[in-house]
Amino acid sequence: MNIPSVTHQQKKIAVRNGKPVVYEDARLKDARQKFLSYLALHKPKEKLTGPVWLHTSWFYPPTGKHKAGEFKTTKPDTDNLLKLFKDCMTKVGFWKDDAQVCCEYTEKMYWTLTGIHVIVGDAPEIIGEDVLRDDRES
């Protein structure tokens, strides 16, 4: 999939009846729908209920200046990329609440195959119980 160029931070503000109202423009709504559609294809059978580990790789097409394998150091920021994406993962049913994501790794780079690669799972299983255990006695 081609990664949408709009992020959650790009919501719009309008004034209605003298009060500010935050809304999503058509591009943001389209991005949300695109994420929901693709994520629904990979929805787990059961929601993760404990601490969650999330790894996302955002692959953008190489440009004249940037070759495949180079990290992308321009906008969008990784934290802005993740907000909408994690909200969509919550809505689709990967977990009860995205606050469960206690460990995340995100990278963005130029690559010949574009899209988003995601690894998600129960944090103790992926990281290992020994890493999460407090070993202050040793």
SULSULDA-V59317 format. One record per helix or strand of 3 or more residues. SS is the DSSP state (a for helix, b for strand). FROM is the first residue (numbers start at 0). TO is the last residue. If there is no record, write none. Layout:
# SULSULDA-V59317
ss->[SS SS]
from->[FROM FROM]
to->[TO TO]
This chain:
# SULSULDA-V59317
ss->[a b b a b a a b b a a]
from->[7 11 18 25 51 77 97 100 114 122 128]
to->[9 15 22 39 59 91 99 109 121 126 131]
